[in-house]
Amino acid sequence: MAEEHHEDNPGEEGLVPVLKWDLGLFEQIVRSSRFPPEWDAKYPGQNQTAADAPLGYIMLFEDFFH
């Protein structure tokens, strides 16, 4: 679901990973894995990480489904 990309960020030491999400892949995983509607699967926002999952949600990574 996410691909890691490193960019230089002024004011920060070293490289900071930036996640680039793929909405199409997210929707494909939700359909093919038959997520029930009550799971209310949510596509993460730009620059969100697993630590940003809303209260009551967990973050699942694409590799889990392969």
N, C-alpha and C positions, 0 to 999 in steps of 0.2 A: 504494500500500500504506500510505502514511503521509500524514497530513495535519498540517501544521505549525500549532501553536497557541501564542500567546505569553501568558505569565503573568508577573506580578511575583513575584520571589522575594526575600524579606527577606534582607539580608546580601549581596546580589549587586547590582552596578551594572547598570542597564539591564534589558532584557527578554531572557529566555532561551527559545529555542524548545523546546517540548515536543512530541514526536511521539505521535500517537494512531494506533494500528494497527487494521486491520480484518481479523480472522481470516477472515471469510467471503470477502472479496475475495482474500486470500492463497490460500485453498483453491481458489477459482475459477481463479486464474491458474495454479496448479500443475496442475490438471486440464486446462484448455483449452490450455495450452502443452505438455502431455504431458511433464512433467518425469519422467525415469526414476527409479525408486526408489533406485538407487545414488547419485543426487545428494543424497539425504537432506536435502531442503529443510526448513529450520527457520523457524518463525514467531518473530519477535523478541519478546523480553520487554518488559514495560512500561518505558518511559523509556530503552530502548536506542537507540543511534544506529548509523550505518554503521561507526563506529570500534569498536563492540562485537562485531563479527562474530567467532565463534570461530576459532581457528587452523585454516587450511585451507578456510575459507568466505569467500565474498564477499557483499556486500550488493547486491541489485538493487532498483531503484526501480520502482514501478508504471508510471510514464511510459514506461519502456523497452519495455513490452509493448503500448503503444497506438500 
